[in-house]
Amino acid sequence: MKKNPLSREKIESLSESCPTTGCWLWTGFIHPSGYGSVRDGKKNDLAHRASYRMFKGFIPAGTEINHLCNNKSCVNPIHLEAVSHQENIEWRGITGKTSKGKKHSKAMLKRNLKGENHPNRKLTNTSVLHIRSSGNSSIKLAEELNVSVSLIRQVRRSEIWRHI
């Protein structure tokens, strides 16, 4: 017999409901990757996978559990869906979900927007091309474009605005 078997009640007791998103935020151990962890008898498991099994049943072979809410610490079974690896990757592309993100979908979408589409942009595609083709110093360009010198250097090194 399993020692301290996992139950729906245990999952519910180790999560806190967020009234604005409907997420059940895991309050137990959270990995640095952002996923919750739970002990099921003698075995550790990811909390969202355990929740899926408790509330929805068996996880089909060859599938991953996708967070429809894009919140890795969410264990709400309504927000969880078994999908293929390819579907999970495609979902990340559609929603802006990233492997490092821990925020809800609006924040993730904002983070994934690039260049002129990003609401907090300080440059335009034209200004990026100007920065890269200019022989002027980074200091002079920063003054001209009213941005920081470090931003100019990041653009020149293609650390940001890589898509241009």
DSSP file (Angstrom, degrees, kcal/mol; ACC not computed):
  #  RESIDUE AA STRUCTURE BP1 BP2  ACC     N-H-->O    O-->H-N    N-H-->O    O-->H-N    TCO  KAPPA ALPHA  PHI   PSI    X-CA   Y-CA   Z-CA
    1    1 A M              0   0    0      0, 0.0     2,-0.0     0, 0.0     0, 0.0   0.000 360.0 360.0 360.0 138.8    0.0    0.0    0.0
    2    2 A K        -     0   0    0      1,-0.1     2,-0.5    39,-0.0    39,-0.1  -0.332 360.0-121.3 -67.3 144.4    1.3    3.5   -0.9
    3    3 A K  S    S-     0   0    0      1,-0.3    38,-0.2    37,-0.1    -1,-0.1  -0.779  89.0 -12.0 -86.2 126.2    2.5    5.8    1.9
    4    4 A N  S    S-     0   0    0     -2,-0.5    37,-1.3     1,-0.1    -1,-0.3   0.942  88.1-148.6  48.3  63.1    0.4    9.0    1.9
    5    5 A P        -     0   0    0      0, 0.0     2,-0.1     0, 0.0    -1,-0.1  -0.248  18.0-104.1 -62.9 149.0   -1.3    8.5   -1.4
    6    6 A L        +     0   0    0      4,-0.1     2,-0.3    32,-0.1    34,-0.1  -0.423  44.4 179.5 -72.2 145.8   -2.1   11.6   -3.4
    7    7 A S     >  -     0   0    0     -2,-0.1     4,-2.0     1,-0.1     5,-0.2  -0.921  44.2-107.3-141.5 166.3   -5.7   12.8   -3.5
    8    8 A R  H  > S+     0   0    0     -2,-0.3     4,-2.8     1,-0.2     5,-0.2   0.903 120.7  55.2 -58.6 -41.3   -7.9   15.5   -4.9
    9    9 A E  H  > S+     0   0    0      1,-0.2     4,-2.5     2,-0.2    -1,-0.2   0.885 105.7  50.6 -61.7 -39.7   -8.2   17.0   -1.5
   10   10 A K  H  > S+     0   0    0      2,-0.2     4,-1.4     1,-0.2    -1,-0.2   0.916 111.1  48.6 -65.9 -42.0   -4.4   17.1   -1.1
   11   11 A I  H  < S+     0   0    0     -4,-2.0     3,-0.3     1,-0.2    -2,-0.2   0.929 114.0  46.6 -62.4 -44.8   -4.1   18.9   -4.5
   12   12 A E  H >< S+     0   0    0     -4,-2.8     3,-1.2     1,-0.2    -2,-0.2   0.882 111.3  51.5 -65.1 -37.4   -6.8   21.4   -3.5
   13   13 A S  H 3< S+     0   0    0     -4,-2.5    -1,-0.2     1,-0.2    -2,-0.2   0.751 109.4  50.7 -72.9 -22.2   -5.2   22.0   -0.1
   14   14 A L  T 3< S+     0   0    0     -4,-1.4    13,-3.4    -3,-0.3    14,-0.8   0.157 106.3  67.0-100.4  18.4   -1.8   22.7   -1.6
   15   15 A S  E <   -A   26   0A   0     -3,-1.2     2,-0.4    11,-0.3    11,-0.2  -0.953  66.2-146.4-135.6 157.8   -3.2   25.3   -4.1
   16   16 A E  E     -A   25   0A   0      9,-2.4     9,-2.9    -2,-0.3     2,-0.2  -0.989  22.6-124.2-126.7 127.4   -4.7   28.7   -3.8
   17   17 A S  E     -A   24   0A   0     -2,-0.4     7,-0.2     7,-0.2     6,-0.1  -0.506  14.2-146.1 -75.4 133.2   -7.4   29.9   -6.2
   18   18 A C     >  -     0   0    0      5,-3.0     4,-2.7    -2,-0.2     3,-0.3  -0.891   4.8-155.7 -98.2 115.2   -6.8   33.1   -8.1
   19   19 A P  T  4 S+     0   0    0      0, 0.0    -1,-0.1     0, 0.0    -2,-0.0   0.769  89.2  50.0 -65.2 -26.2  -10.1   34.9   -8.5
   20   20 A T  T  4 S+     0   0    0      1,-0.1    -3,-0.0     3,-0.1    -2,-0.0   0.832 126.0  21.3 -83.0 -31.5   -9.0   36.9  -11.6
   21   21 A T  T  4 S-     0   0    0     -3,-0.3    -1,-0.1     2,-0.1     3,-0.1   0.649  92.0-127.1-109.3 -20.3   -7.6   34.0  -13.6
   22   22 A G     <  +     0   0    0     -4,-2.7    57,-0.1     1,-0.3     2,-0.1   0.441  60.1 145.9  82.1  -1.2   -9.2   31.0  -12.2
   23   23 A C        -     0   0    0     -5,-0.2    -5,-3.0    -6,-0.1     2,-0.8  -0.384  50.6-138.4 -67.8 145.7   -5.8   29.4  -11.8
   24   24 A W  E     -A   17   0A   0     -7,-0.2    51,-2.2    -3,-0.1     2,-0.4  -0.910  27.0-148.3 -99.9 102.2   -5.2   27.1   -8.8
   25   25 A L  E     -AB  16  74A   0     -9,-2.9    -9,-2.4    -2,-0.8     2,-0.2  -0.597  13.8-120.8 -81.0 125.5   -1.7   28.4   -7.8
   26   26 A W  E     -A   15   0A   0     47,-2.6   -11,-0.3    -2,-0.4    -1,-0.1  -0.456  27.7-177.6 -67.8 126.6    0.5   25.7   -6.3
   27   27 A T        +     0   0    0    -13,-3.4   -12,-0.2    -2,-0.2    -1,-0.2   0.435  59.1  82.6-105.4  -3.3    1.6   26.6   -2.8
   28   28 A G  S    S-     0   0    0    -14,-0.8    10,-0.1     1,-0.2     2,-0.1   0.107 101.7 -32.4 -79.0-158.3    3.8   23.5   -2.3
   29   29 A F        -     0   0    0      8,-0.5     8,-2.5     7,-0.1     2,-0.5  -0.361  60.1-159.1 -63.1 134.9    7.3   23.2   -3.5
   30   30 A I  B     -C   36   0B   0      6,-0.2     6,-0.2    -3,-0.1     5,-0.1  -0.979  12.5-133.2-118.4 125.1    8.1   25.0   -6.8
   31   31 A H    >   -     0   0    0      4,-3.1     3,-2.3    -2,-0.5     6,-0.0  -0.303  29.9-108.0 -65.4 157.0   11.0   23.9   -9.0
   32   32 A P  T 3  S+     0   0    0      0, 0.0    -1,-0.1     0, 0.0    -2,-0.0   0.768 121.1  66.8 -57.0 -23.7   13.3   26.7  -10.3
   33   33 A S  T 3  S-     0   0    0      2,-0.2     3,-0.1     1,-0.1    39,-0.1   0.620 120.1-110.3 -72.3 -12.3   11.7   25.9  -13.7
   34   34 A G  S <  S+     0   0    0     -3,-2.3     2,-0.3     1,-0.4    -1,-0.1   0.287  78.6 123.5 101.5  -9.7    8.4   27.2  -12.3
   35   35 A Y        -     0   0    0     38,-0.1    -4,-3.1     1,-0.1    -1,-0.4  -0.641  60.6-120.6 -87.5 142.8    6.5   23.9  -12.1
   36   36 A G  B     -C   30   0B   0     36,-0.7    11,-2.3    -2,-0.3     2,-0.4  -0.424  23.0-149.4 -75.7 155.7    5.1   22.6   -8.8
   37   37 A S  E     -D   46   0C   0     -8,-2.5    -8,-0.5     9,-0.3     2,-0.3  -0.977  14.3-178.5-128.9 142.2    6.2   19.4   -7.3
   38   38 A V  E     -D   45   0C   0      7,-2.9     7,-2.7    -2,-0.4     2,-0.5  -0.981  25.5-123.8-139.4 150.3    4.2   16.9   -5.2
   39   39 A R  E     -D   44   0C   0     -2,-0.3     2,-0.6     5,-0.2     5,-0.2  -0.839  19.0-170.2 -96.6 126.4    5.0   13.6   -3.5
   40   40 A D  E >   -D   43   0C   0      3,-3.8     3,-1.8    -2,-0.5     2,-0.6  -0.872  66.4 -57.4-116.1  95.3    2.7   10.7   -4.4
   41   41 A G  T 3  S-     0   0    0    -37,-1.3   -39,-0.0    -2,-0.6    -2,-0.0  -0.611 122.2 -17.4  69.7-115.7    3.6    8.0   -2.0
   42   42 A K  T 3  S+     0   0    0     -2,-0.6     2,-0.4    -3,-0.1    -1,-0.3   0.407 125.1  82.9-100.0   0.1    7.3    7.4   -2.5
   43   43 A K  E <   -D   40   0C   0     -3,-1.8    -3,-3.8     2,-0.0     2,-0.3  -0.873  68.6-138.1-114.4 137.0    7.5    9.2   -5.8
   44   44 A N  E     +D   39   0C   0     -2,-0.4     2,-0.3    -5,-0.2    -5,-0.2  -0.674  29.4 176.2 -84.8 146.0    7.9   12.9   -6.7
   45   45 A D  E     -D   38   0C   0     -7,-2.7    -7,-2.9    -2,-0.3     2,-0.3  -0.964  39.1 -91.9-144.7 159.1    5.7   14.1   -9.5
   46   46 A L  E  >  -D   37   0C   0     -2,-0.3     4,-2.3    -9,-0.2     3,-0.3  -0.597  37.2-132.5 -72.3 134.2    5.0   17.4  -11.2
   47   47 A A  H  > S+     0   0    0    -11,-2.3     4,-2.5    -2,-0.3     5,-0.2   0.848 102.8  52.6 -61.4 -38.2    1.9   18.9   -9.6
   48   48 A H  H  > S+     0   0    0    -12,-0.4     4,-2.1     2,-0.2    -1,-0.2   0.869 110.8  47.7 -69.0 -34.4    0.1   19.8  -12.8
   49   49 A R  H  > S+     0   0    0     -3,-0.3     4,-2.3     2,-0.2    -2,-0.2   0.900 112.4  49.4 -70.2 -40.2    0.5   16.2  -14.1
   50   50 A A  H  X S+     0   0    0     -4,-2.3     4,-2.5     2,-0.2    -2,-0.2   0.907 111.4  49.8 -64.0 -41.4   -0.7   14.8  -10.8
   51   51 A S  H  X S+     0   0    0     -4,-2.5     4,-2.5     2,-0.2     5,-0.4   0.919 108.6  52.2 -63.5 -44.1   -3.7   17.1  -10.8
   52   52 A Y  H  X>S+     0   0    0     -4,-2.1     4,-3.1     1,-0.2     5,-1.1   0.940 112.3  45.9 -56.9 -47.7   -4.6   16.1  -14.4
   53   53 A R  H  X5S+     0   0    0     -4,-2.3     4,-0.6     3,-0.2    -1,-0.2   0.898 113.7  49.1 -63.6 -40.7   -4.5   12.4  -13.4
   54   54 A M  H  <5S+     0   0    0     -4,-2.5    -1,-0.2    -5,-0.2    -2,-0.2   0.897 125.6  25.5 -66.2 -40.5   -6.6   13.0  -10.2
   55   55 A F  H  <5S+     0   0    0     -4,-2.5    -2,-0.2    -5,-0.2    -3,-0.2   0.760 136.7  23.5 -98.7 -28.4   -9.3   15.0  -11.9
   56   56 A K  H  <5S-     0   0    0     -4,-3.1     2,-0.3    -5,-0.4    -3,-0.2   0.631  99.4-128.7-115.8 -19.0   -9.3   13.9  -15.5
   57   57 A G     << +     0   0    0     -5,-1.1    -1,-0.3    -4,-0.6    -2,-0.1  -0.690  58.8  15.1 108.1-160.5   -7.7   10.4  -15.5
   58   58 A F        -     0   0    0     -2,-0.3    -4,-0.0     1,-0.1     3,-0.0  -0.148  63.9-129.5 -56.2 139.2   -4.9    8.7  -17.3
   59   59 A I        -     0   0    0      4,-0.0    -1,-0.1     1,-0.0     3,-0.1  -0.849  33.0-119.8 -89.9 116.8   -2.4   10.8  -19.3
   60   60 A P    >   -     0   0    0      0, 0.0     3,-1.4     0, 0.0    23,-0.1  -0.230  33.3 -96.5 -58.7 144.0   -2.2    9.2  -22.8
   61   61 A A  T 3  S+     0   0    0      1,-0.2     3,-0.1     3,-0.0    -3,-0.0  -0.290 108.8  24.9 -58.4 142.1    1.2    7.9  -23.9
   62   62 A G  T 3  S+     0   0    0      1,-0.3    23,-0.5    -3,-0.1     2,-0.3   0.593 100.8 112.2  79.2  11.2    3.2   10.4  -26.0
   63   63 A T    <   -     0   0    0     -3,-1.4     2,-0.3    21,-0.2    -1,-0.3  -0.808  50.8-152.4-116.6 160.1    1.4   13.4  -24.6
   64   64 A E  E     -E   83   0D   0     19,-3.7    19,-2.9    -2,-0.3     2,-0.7  -0.836  27.9-110.3-119.0 160.0    2.4   16.4  -22.5
   65   65 A I  E     -E   82   0D   0     -2,-0.3     2,-0.4    17,-0.2    17,-0.2  -0.852  33.7-157.6 -97.5 116.9    0.2   18.4  -20.2
   66   66 A N  E     -E   81   0D   0     15,-3.5    15,-1.8    -2,-0.7     2,-0.9  -0.749  13.2-135.3 -94.9 136.9   -0.3   21.9  -21.6
   67   67 A H  E >   -E   80   0D   0     -2,-0.4     3,-1.3    13,-0.2    13,-0.2  -0.828  12.7-166.0 -89.2 106.6   -1.3   24.9  -19.4
   68   68 A L  T 3  S+     0   0    0     11,-3.3    -1,-0.2    -2,-0.9    12,-0.1   0.772  92.0  51.7 -63.3 -24.7   -4.0   26.7  -21.3
   69   69 A C  T 3  S-     0   0    0     10,-0.5    36,-0.9     2,-0.2    -1,-0.3   0.527 107.5-129.0 -87.3  -8.4   -3.5   29.6  -18.9
   70   70 A N    <   +     0   0    0     -3,-1.3     2,-0.6     9,-0.2    28,-0.2   0.736  67.8 128.3  64.1  25.2    0.3   29.6  -19.5
   71   71 A N    >   -     0   0    0      1,-0.1     3,-2.0    26,-0.1    -1,-0.2  -0.926  46.7-160.9-114.2 108.3    0.9   29.6  -15.8
   72   72 A K  T 3  S+     0   0    0     -2,-0.6   -36,-0.7    29,-0.3   -24,-0.2   0.747  90.4  54.4 -61.0 -25.5    3.4   26.8  -14.9
   73   73 A S  T 3  S+     0   0    0     29,-0.2   -47,-2.6   -38,-0.2     2,-0.3   0.434  84.3 110.0 -90.1   2.7    2.3   26.8  -11.2
   74   74 A C  B <   +B   25   0A   0     -3,-2.0   -49,-0.2   -49,-0.2   -38,-0.1  -0.604  36.8 174.7 -80.5 135.9   -1.4   26.3  -12.1
   75   75 A V        +     0   0    0    -51,-2.2    -1,-0.1    -2,-0.3   -50,-0.1   0.160  32.1 132.7-122.8  15.1   -3.0   22.9  -11.2
   76   76 A N    >   -     0   0    0    -52,-0.2     3,-1.8     1,-0.2     4,-0.3  -0.570  52.4-145.5 -68.1 118.3   -6.6   23.7  -12.1
   77   77 A P  G >  S+     0   0    0      0, 0.0     3,-1.0     0, 0.0    -1,-0.2   0.762  97.2  62.8 -61.5 -24.2   -7.7   20.7  -14.2
   78   78 A I  G 3  S+     0   0    0      1,-0.2    -2,-0.1     3,-0.0   -55,-0.1   0.795 104.1  49.0 -67.6 -26.8   -9.8   23.0  -16.4
   79   79 A H  G <  S+     0   0    0     -3,-1.8   -11,-3.3   -57,-0.1   -10,-0.5   0.416  99.3  85.5 -90.8   0.1   -6.6   24.8  -17.4
   80   80 A L  E <   +E   67   0D   0     -3,-1.0     2,-0.4    -4,-0.3   -13,-0.2  -0.849  51.2 175.4-111.2 139.8   -4.8   21.5  -18.3
   81   81 A E  E     -E   66   0D   0    -15,-1.8   -15,-3.5    -2,-0.4     2,-0.5  -0.998  30.2-126.1-144.0 134.8   -4.9   19.6  -21.5
   82   82 A A  E     +E   65   0D   0     -2,-0.4     2,-0.3   -17,-0.2   -17,-0.2  -0.719  44.9 160.4 -80.6 122.1   -3.1   16.6  -22.8
   83   83 A V  E     -E   64   0D   0    -19,-2.9   -19,-3.7    -2,-0.5     2,-0.0  -0.909  42.0 -95.6-137.7 163.4   -1.4   17.4  -26.1
   84   84 A S     >  -     0   0    0     -2,-0.3     4,-2.2   -21,-0.2     5,-0.2  -0.323  41.5-107.5 -71.9 164.6    1.4   16.1  -28.3
   85   85 A H  H  > S+     0   0    0    -23,-0.5     4,-2.3     1,-0.2     5,-0.2   0.914 122.1  52.1 -59.2 -43.0    4.8   17.7  -28.0
   86   86 A Q  H  > S+     0   0    0      1,-0.2     4,-2.6     2,-0.2    -1,-0.2   0.911 108.8  49.4 -61.2 -43.5    4.3   19.4  -31.4
   87   87 A E  H  > S+     0   0    0      1,-0.2     4,-2.6     2,-0.2    -1,-0.2   0.888 109.4  52.8 -62.8 -38.4    1.0   20.9  -30.3
   88   88 A N  H  X S+     0   0    0     -4,-2.2     4,-1.8     2,-0.2    -2,-0.2   0.910 110.6  46.9 -63.8 -42.1    2.6   22.1  -27.1
   89   89 A I  H  X S+     0   0    0     -4,-2.3     4,-1.8     2,-0.2    -2,-0.2   0.919 112.6  49.5 -64.6 -44.0    5.3   23.8  -29.1
   90   90 A E  H  X S+     0   0    0     -4,-2.6     4,-2.1     1,-0.2    -2,-0.2   0.886 107.8  54.7 -63.0 -38.5    2.7   25.3  -31.5
   91   91 A W  H  X S+     0   0    0     -4,-2.6     4,-2.7     1,-0.2     6,-0.4   0.897 105.1  53.6 -61.5 -40.3    0.7   26.6  -28.4
   92   92 A R  H  X>S+     0   0    0     -4,-1.8     4,-1.9     1,-0.2     5,-0.7   0.911 109.2  48.8 -60.1 -41.8    3.8   28.4  -27.1
   93   93 A G  H  <5S+     0   0    0     -4,-1.8    -1,-0.2     2,-0.2    -2,-0.2   0.879 113.7  46.0 -65.6 -38.2    4.2   30.1  -30.5
   94   94 A I  H  <5S+     0   0    0     -4,-2.1    -2,-0.2     1,-0.2    -1,-0.2   0.905 124.5  30.3 -71.0 -42.8    0.5   31.2  -30.5
   95   95 A T  H  <5S-     0   0    0     -4,-2.7    -2,-0.2    -5,-0.2    -1,-0.2   0.574 104.8-114.5 -98.1 -11.0    0.3   32.4  -27.0
   96   96 A G  T  <5 +     0   0    0     -4,-1.9    -3,-0.2    -5,-0.3    -4,-0.2   0.641  55.4 165.2  84.3  12.5    3.8   33.6  -26.4
   97   97 A K      < -     0   0    0     -5,-0.7     2,-0.3    -6,-0.4    -1,-0.3  -0.431  14.6-169.5 -64.9 134.7    4.4   30.9  -23.8
   98   98 A T        -     0   0    0    -28,-0.2     3,-0.3    -2,-0.1    10,-0.0  -0.866  34.3-117.5-124.9 161.4    8.1   30.5  -23.0
   99   99 A S  S    S+     0   0    0     -2,-0.3    -1,-0.1     1,-0.2    -2,-0.0   0.745 115.5  42.8 -69.5 -21.1   10.0   28.0  -21.0
  100  100 A K  S    S+     0   0    0    -66,-0.0    -1,-0.2     2,-0.0     2,-0.1   0.606  88.9 110.2 -98.7 -13.1   11.2   30.6  -18.5
  101  101 A G        +     0   0    0     -3,-0.3   -29,-0.3     1,-0.1     7,-0.0  -0.346  32.3 171.6 -70.3 141.6    7.9   32.5  -18.1
  102  102 A K        +     0   0    0    -31,-0.1   -29,-0.2     2,-0.1     2,-0.1   0.271  52.2  94.1-124.5   5.2    6.0   32.3  -14.8
  103  103 A K  S    S-     0   0    0      1,-0.2   -31,-0.1   -32,-0.1    -2,-0.0  -0.447  81.1 -86.5-100.3 171.9    3.3   34.9  -15.6
  104  104 A H    >>  -     0   0    0     -2,-0.1     4,-2.1   -33,-0.1     3,-0.6  -0.184  51.6 -90.3 -72.5 169.5   -0.1   34.8  -17.0
  105  105 A S  H 3> S+     0   0    0    -36,-0.9     4,-3.0     1,-0.2     5,-0.2   0.794 120.8  56.2 -57.6 -39.0   -0.8   34.8  -20.7
  106  106 A K  H 3> S+     0   0    0      1,-0.2     4,-2.2     2,-0.2    -1,-0.2   0.929 111.8  44.2 -61.5 -43.2   -1.2   38.6  -21.2
  107  107 A A  H <> S+     0   0    0     -3,-0.6     4,-2.2     2,-0.2    -1,-0.2   0.891 113.8  51.1 -66.5 -38.4    2.3   39.2  -19.7
  108  108 A M  H  X S+     0   0    0     -4,-2.1     4,-1.9     2,-0.2    -2,-0.2   0.908 109.2  50.1 -66.4 -40.9    3.7   36.3  -21.7
  109  109 A L  H  X S+     0   0    0     -4,-3.0     4,-1.1     1,-0.2    -1,-0.2   0.923 110.5  50.1 -62.1 -43.4    2.2   37.7  -24.9
  110  110 A K  H  < S+     0   0    0     -4,-2.2     3,-0.5     1,-0.2    -1,-0.2   0.906 110.3  50.8 -60.6 -41.7    3.7   41.1  -24.2
  111  111 A R  H  < S+     0   0    0     -4,-2.2    -1,-0.2     1,-0.2    -2,-0.2   0.845 110.6  49.0 -65.4 -34.4    7.1   39.4  -23.5
  112  112 A N  H  < S+     0   0    0     -4,-1.9    -1,-0.2   -17,-0.1    -2,-0.2   0.620  84.6 106.0 -85.6 -12.9    7.0   37.5  -26.8
  113  113 A L     <  -     0   0    0     -4,-1.1     2,-0.3    -3,-0.5     5,-0.1  -0.435  61.5-147.6 -67.0 141.0    6.1   40.5  -29.0
  114  114 A K    >   -     0   0    0     -2,-0.1     3,-1.9     4,-0.0     4,-0.2  -0.833  38.6 -33.9-116.8 150.3    9.0   41.7  -31.0
  115  115 A G  G >  S+     0   0    0     -2,-0.3     3,-1.9     1,-0.3     6,-0.2  -0.098 125.5   5.0  55.5-131.9   10.3   45.0  -32.4
  116  116 A E  G 3  S+     0   0    0      1,-0.3    -1,-0.3     4,-0.1     5,-0.1   0.678 126.8  63.9 -63.9 -17.8    7.7   47.6  -33.4
  117  117 A N  G <  S+     0   0    0     -3,-1.9    -1,-0.3     3,-0.0    -2,-0.2   0.636  79.6  98.3 -80.4 -14.3    4.9   45.3  -32.1
  118  118 A H  S X  S-     0   0    0     -3,-1.9     3,-1.6    -4,-0.2    -8,-0.1  -0.605  72.3-141.5 -77.6 129.9    6.1   45.5  -28.5
  119  119 A P  T 3  S+     0   0    0      0, 0.0    -1,-0.1     0, 0.0    -3,-0.0   0.721  98.7  48.4 -66.2 -19.9    4.2   48.1  -26.6
  120  120 A N  T 3  S+     0   0    0    -10,-0.1    -4,-0.1     2,-0.0    -3,-0.0   0.169  80.7 140.8-104.0  17.8    7.3   49.3  -24.6
  121  121 A R    <   -     0   0    0     -3,-1.6     3,-0.1    -6,-0.2    -5,-0.0  -0.240  33.4-172.5 -64.2 148.6    9.6   49.7  -27.6
  122  122 A K        +     0   0    0      2,-0.0     2,-0.3     0, 0.0    -1,-0.1   0.483  69.4  49.7-112.6 -12.1   11.9   52.6  -27.7
  123  123 A L        -     0   0    0     -8,-0.1     2,-0.3     4,-0.0     3,-0.0  -0.768  67.9-140.2-123.5 167.1   13.2   52.0  -31.3
  124  124 A T     >  -     0   0    0     -2,-0.3     4,-2.1     1,-0.1     5,-0.2  -0.767  36.1-103.2-117.1 168.7   11.7   51.4  -34.7
  125  125 A N  H  > S+     0   0    0     -2,-0.3     4,-2.1     1,-0.2     5,-0.2   0.904 124.0  51.7 -57.0 -41.2   12.8   49.0  -37.4
  126  126 A T  H  > S+     0   0    0      1,-0.2     4,-2.2     2,-0.2    -1,-0.2   0.906 108.5  49.1 -63.6 -43.3   14.3   52.1  -39.3
  127  127 A S  H  > S+     0   0    0      2,-0.2     4,-2.5     1,-0.2    -1,-0.2   0.859 109.2  53.3 -67.5 -33.4   16.2   53.3  -36.2
  128  128 A V  H  X S+     0   0    0     -4,-2.1     4,-2.3     2,-0.2    -2,-0.2   0.927 109.8  47.3 -64.6 -45.1   17.6   49.8  -35.7
  129  129 A L  H  X S+     0   0    0     -4,-2.1     4,-1.7     1,-0.2    -2,-0.2   0.891 111.9  51.6 -62.5 -38.7   18.9   49.7  -39.3
  130  130 A H  H  X S+     0   0    0     -4,-2.2     4,-1.6     2,-0.2    -2,-0.2   0.919 108.9  50.3 -63.1 -44.5   20.3   53.2  -38.8
  131  131 A I  H  < S+     0   0    0     -4,-2.5    -2,-0.2     1,-0.2    -1,-0.2   0.923 112.8  46.2 -59.4 -45.9   22.2   52.1  -35.6
  132  132 A R  H  < S+     0   0    0     -4,-2.3    -1,-0.2     1,-0.2    -2,-0.2   0.796 118.3  40.7 -71.6 -28.5   23.7   49.1  -37.3
  133  133 A S  H  < S+     0   0    0     -4,-1.7    -1,-0.2    -5,-0.2    -2,-0.2   0.614  93.9 102.4 -95.3 -12.4   24.8   50.9  -40.4
  134  134 A S     <  -     0   0    0     -4,-1.6     7,-0.0    -3,-0.2    -4,-0.0  -0.425  56.5-156.4 -77.0 144.0   26.0   54.1  -38.7
  135  135 A G        +     0   0    0     -2,-0.1    -1,-0.1     2,-0.0    -4,-0.1   0.422  62.1 112.8 -92.3  -1.1   29.7   54.8  -38.1
  136  136 A N  S    S-     0   0    0      1,-0.1    -2,-0.0     2,-0.1     2,-0.0  -0.276  77.2 -95.6 -69.8 157.8   28.8   57.1  -35.2
  137  137 A S     >  -     0   0    0      1,-0.1     4,-2.4     4,-0.0     5,-0.2  -0.273  29.5-114.5 -69.0 159.5   29.7   56.3  -31.7
  138  138 A S  H  > S+     0   0    0      1,-0.2     4,-2.3     2,-0.2     5,-0.2   0.855 117.3  54.9 -62.3 -35.5   27.2   54.6  -29.4
  139  139 A I  H  > S+     0   0    0      2,-0.2     4,-2.1     1,-0.2    -1,-0.2   0.933 109.0  46.0 -64.9 -46.2   27.1   57.7  -27.2
  140  140 A K  H  > S+     0   0    0      1,-0.2     4,-2.5     2,-0.2    -2,-0.2   0.913 113.9  48.7 -64.3 -42.6   26.3   60.0  -30.1
  141  141 A L  H  X S+     0   0    0     -4,-2.4     4,-2.6     2,-0.2    -1,-0.2   0.894 109.1  53.6 -64.0 -39.6   23.6   57.6  -31.4
  142  142 A A  H  X>S+     0   0    0     -4,-2.3     5,-2.0     1,-0.2     4,-0.8   0.911 111.3  45.3 -62.1 -42.6   22.1   57.3  -27.9
  143  143 A E  H  <5S+     0   0    0     -4,-2.1     3,-0.4     3,-0.2    -2,-0.2   0.919 113.3  50.7 -65.5 -43.2   21.8   61.1  -27.7
  144  144 A E  H  <5S+     0   0    0     -4,-2.5    -2,-0.2     1,-0.2    -1,-0.2   0.885 119.7  34.8 -61.7 -40.8   20.4   61.3  -31.2
  145  145 A L  H  <5S-     0   0    0     -4,-2.6    -1,-0.2    -5,-0.1    -2,-0.2   0.428 106.4-123.3 -97.2  -0.4   17.7   58.7  -30.5
  146  146 A N  T  <5S+     0   0    0     -4,-0.8     2,-0.3    -3,-0.4    -3,-0.2   0.917  72.2 115.0  58.1  47.2   17.1   59.6  -26.9
  147  147 A V  S   <S-     0   0    0     -5,-2.0    -1,-0.2    -6,-0.2    -2,-0.1  -0.808  71.4 -79.0-133.7 175.4   17.9   56.1  -25.6
  148  148 A S     >  -     0   0    0     -2,-0.3     4,-1.6     1,-0.1     5,-0.1  -0.405  30.3-124.2 -78.7 155.7   20.6   54.6  -23.4
  149  149 A V  H  > S+     0   0    0      1,-0.2     4,-2.4     2,-0.2     5,-0.2   0.878 112.9  57.6 -62.8 -38.6   24.1   53.8  -24.6
  150  150 A S  H  > S+     0   0    0      1,-0.2     4,-2.4     2,-0.2    -1,-0.2   0.867 102.9  53.7 -63.6 -34.9   23.6   50.2  -23.4
  151  151 A L  H  > S+     0   0    0      2,-0.2     4,-2.2     1,-0.2    -1,-0.2   0.927 108.5  49.3 -63.1 -44.4   20.5   49.9  -25.7
  152  152 A I  H  X S+     0   0    0     -4,-1.6     4,-2.4     1,-0.2    -2,-0.2   0.924 112.0  48.5 -59.7 -45.2   22.5   51.0  -28.7
  153  153 A R  H  X S+     0   0    0     -4,-2.4     4,-2.1     1,-0.2    -1,-0.2   0.887 109.2  52.5 -64.6 -39.4   25.3   48.5  -27.9
  154  154 A Q  H  <>S+     0   0    0     -4,-2.4     5,-2.6     2,-0.2     6,-1.0   0.897 110.6  48.4 -63.3 -39.3   22.8   45.6  -27.4
  155  155 A V  H ><5S+     0   0    0     -4,-2.2     3,-1.4     3,-0.2    -2,-0.2   0.932 111.0  50.0 -65.1 -45.6   21.3   46.4  -30.9
  156  156 A R  H 3<5S+     0   0    0     -4,-2.4    -2,-0.2     1,-0.3    -1,-0.2   0.847 112.5  46.5 -62.7 -34.9   24.7   46.5  -32.5
  157  157 A R  T 3<5S-     0   0    0     -4,-2.1    -1,-0.3    -5,-0.2    -2,-0.2   0.416 112.2-122.5 -85.6   1.8   25.7   43.1  -30.9
  158  158 A S  T < 5S+     0   0    0     -3,-1.4    -3,-0.2    -4,-0.2    -2,-0.1   0.806  73.0 132.5  57.8  32.9   22.3   41.7  -32.0
  159  159 A E  S   <S+     0   0    0     -5,-2.6     2,-0.3    -6,-0.2    -4,-0.2   0.770  78.9  22.0 -77.5 -27.6   21.4   40.8  -28.4
  160  160 A I  S    S+     0   0    0     -6,-1.0    -2,-0.2     1,-0.1    -1,-0.1  -0.912 120.8  32.0-132.3 161.7   18.0   42.5  -29.1
  161  161 A W    >   +     0   0    0     -2,-0.3     3,-1.4     1,-0.1    -1,-0.1   0.861  67.9 154.6  58.6  38.5   16.1   43.2  -32.3
  162  162 A R  T 3   +     0   0    0      1,-0.3    -1,-0.1     2,-0.2    -2,-0.0   0.781  61.0  68.3 -64.5 -27.3   17.7   40.1  -33.9
  163  163 A H  T 3         0   0    0      1,-0.3    -1,-0.3     0, 0.0    -2,-0.1   0.587 360.0 360.0 -72.5  -8.6   14.8   39.7  -36.3
  164  164 A I    <         0   0    0     -3,-1.4    -1,-0.3   -36,-0.0    -2,-0.2   0.398 360.0 360.0-100.5 360.0   15.9   42.9  -38.2
